[in-house]
C-alpha cells in the first residue's frame, strides 16, 4: 500500500488536490495522511486565542470525509508549525514512512508558501521521495471565502471601521486578519495596541465574524507587506484619522503605496479621534 503525505492548509479541500489523490487510488491501494500547518506570523506576536486552528480543522474534516467517501484510507491533523518543519516531523514519526509527498498551494500570486519557496525546501528534506506540487485555484473551482487584511492602530475600535468590516462580511464570505502596528518599537509591551485589538476581536467575534489579529511591525507599510507575503490576501482595508495633518500614515501616502506594491484593492476608512468612544 502506497503511503502519500499531503501538506496543505487553505487549499486542503480543493478539487484539484482531491482529484490527484483519486488518480493515485485508481493505481492501487492508497493510504493518505494529511497535515495542515497553521500559519504563524514571522514578525510581531499574536495576542488572541488562535481561530486559525479551528478553521484548518474544518477544512481538514471535509477533505478526509471526501477521501473516505472514495474508499481511500485517510487520516490527518492540524499542526502549529511551518510546512517544512511539519514535513520533517511527519517523515520522522509516521508509520509506515510516506513514499511520496504532495504539496498543495494557491497559485503563485496568492501563495505565501510559494513566495517563501516552500516547495523547493520540502523537496530538499524529502530525500529520494517524489514531491508533487498541486496548484489549487479556489477562485476557479468555486467562489470562496475572501481574506481581508485590516491595517489599523489608534482607530481600530472606531465605529466607522467596525461597521465597514460588518458590511464587508455581509457582502459575502470573508475572513479578516487585523494587523495592528506597534505604537512604540522601543517598548517590549504594547498595552494600548493590545487593548484595542482585544476589544475589536471580542466585538466582531461576538457577532459571528471570523477574525484574528496580531501586533505587528511599527511601520504600517512594512506590517501590511509582511502580512501579504505570509498570507493569502484578497483585499485590504486601511483605517486612519482624517487628513494628513492628523495622520502620519496619510502623510506617508500609505494607501497609494500599498495599492502599487500589492496590486490589491485597498479601501481607506477614516475615523475621527473621538469615534473610539462609540465602540467602548
N, C-alpha and C positions, 0 to 999 in steps of 0.2 A: 504494500500500500504506500503510495507516494504521500509524503507529508509536505504541505505547502504552508509557508508562513506569510501572512498578509499583513502589511503595515499601511494603515490608513487612518485618517481622522474624519474630516468633514465629508470626504468622498466615499466613506466606507459602505454606504448604501447605494452607491452609484450603479446604474445598469451595466456600464462598460466593465466594471470590476466583476460583477456577478456573472456576466457572460464569459469572461476569461476563465473563471473557475468552473463554469459549466462545461466549457470545451475540454478542460483537463479531466473532468469527471467522466466524460464520454470515452476517454482513452483508457480508463481503468480505475480501480478503487482509489479513493482520494480521502485524505484526512486534512482538514484545514484548521489552522489556528490563526485567529485574527487579533492583532494588538492595535489599540487606538491610543497613541501618545497624546496627552493633553498639552496644548500649547502653554508655554510659560514665557513671560517677558524676559528679554535679555537685559533690559535696563529697568531701573525703578524697582518697585516692590508692590506686592498685592496686599490690599488691606480689607479683603472681603472673603467670606466663605465661598469658595470657588463653585460656580454653577457649571463650569465647562465639563467637569467630570460627569455630571448628570446628563448633559446634552450628548456627550460622546457615548454614554451608556445606552441612551435611547436609540441612537443610530446603529450601534453595535447589535442591539437586540433585534432590530429589523433585518439586519444582514444575516444573522445566524438563523432567524426564522425562515428567510428566503432560501438559504442554502439547505437547511434541513428539509424544507419542502421539496427540494430537488433530489432528496435522497443522499445528500452529501453530509458526511460526518463532520461537524464543525463546532468549535468552541472558541472563546475569546475573552479578552479582558481589557479594561482601560488602565493605562499606566501613566504615572506622573513622571515622565522622563522625555528627553528629546528623542526623536525617532532613531538616531544612530545608536545611542546608548540602549534604547529599548530592544533593538535588534541584537546587540551584543549579549544582553541579558537573556533574551529568548534562546539564542543559539547555545548558550552555556547551560540552560536549565531545562529546556523542553525535551521530553522523551515521547516518541523517538525524535532524534535530531532532525530538523527540517531538511528536506532535499532541495528545496527551491524557495525563492523569496519573490513576492510580488509587492511592489511599492506603488501605491495609488495616490495621485495628486490631482489638483486642479491644473488647468492649462497654465503656462508659464506666467502670463500677465497677472494671474490671481493667486499664484502659489508661493507662499513664503518658503516652503521646503525647497522648491526648485531654485529660488533666488539664493538660498544658502547651500546649494549643491549637495543636498541630502542624498539623492540617488547615487551620485558618484561615491560619497562617503560610505554608504551601505554596501556598494559593490566591493569596496576595499575590505570591509570586515567580513564579507560573505565567504571569502576564500574561493574555493573552486565551485561553489554553488551558483547556479544560474540565477540572475536577478532580472526580472522583467518590470518595466515601468509602464503602468497603465494610466492614461490620462482620462479623467472623468470631467466632462464639461456639464455641470449641473444646469447651466442656463440652456444648453441644447436639449438635455434629456427631459427636463420639466422645469417650469418656473419654480425656483426655490426661494429659500429664505435669504433676504439681503443682510449683509453685515454692514452696520453703520457705525463709523468711528465718530465719537463726540469729543471735541477738544475744548475744555473749559477749566477755569480755576475759580476766580472770585465770583463769577456769575453762575456757577454750576447749579446752585439751588434756586436760582431766579425762576419765577413762574413762567416767563416767556419761553425759556429754554425747555423746561419740563413739559410745557404744553406742546411745544413743537415735536418733542420726542413722542408724546402720546399720539399726536396727529400722524406722525410717520408710521407708528405701529398700526394705526387704524387703516392706513392705505394698503397694507399687505404684510405678509410675514416678514419679520425683521428681528435681528438680534443686535444689541447695542454694546459697544465697548467704549467706556468713558475713560479718557486719558486726562489726568489732572496734573499738569506740570508743577513741579516743586516751586514753592514761593521763594525759598532761600536755599540755594545749593550748598551753602556753607554749613547748614544745620543737618544733624543726623535724624532729627524728628521733624515732622511737618503736621502739627496738630490741627491747624486751621484747615489745611487742604484735606486732611483725613476726615475731619468733622463734616465738611461739605460733601465729600464723596460718599461717606457712610449714609448721610441724610438722603442724598439723591437716590442711592441704591435702595434704601428702605422704602422710599415713597414709590418708586417705579416698580420694584418687585412686588410691593403690596398691591399693585394694580394689575399684576399678572404679566408684566413685561419681562422678557428675557434680557437681562442686562448685567454686565460685570464691569469692573473698573480697576484702575491702578494709578498710583502716584508715579510720575514719570520724570524724564529729563526736564530741567528748568526752562529750556528754550522750547517754545511750543512747536516750532517748525521741526526741530530735531525729534521731539517726542512723537509728533504725528508721523514723521518719516520712518522712525523705527517701528511704529505700530504697523504701518503699511508694509514694511519689509518682512515683518514676522507673521502677519495675519492676512487672511483674505478680507480685503476691504472693498466694498462696492460704492460707497459714498461717504462723504464727510460732512459733519456739522461743526462749525466753529462758533463759539459764543464769546462775545466781548462786551465791554462797556461801549456806549455810543461815542463815535467821533475820535479822531486821532489825539485830541487834547487830553482825553481821559484814558485812552487805551494804547499802551505801548505795543501791543500786538498789531493794532492797525497802523501805527507809525512804522512798524517793520514790514508792512504790506503782506502780512501773513496769509490772508485769504488767497490773493492772487499768486503768491509763491507756491502755495500748496496745489492750486489748480494746475500750474505749469509743471510742477515737479512730479505730481502723481498721475495727471491725466484723468482724474476722477471728478465727478460733480462735487462741488464744495458749496455748501449753503452757509450764509452768515446770519446769525441771530444776535441782535443787540438787546442787552439787559441793563436797565437803569440801576445805578448803585444801590438804591433803596428797595429794589424789587425782591431781594433775598428775603426780606421780612415776610413776604406773601407765602413763601414756602416753608416757613419755620413752624 
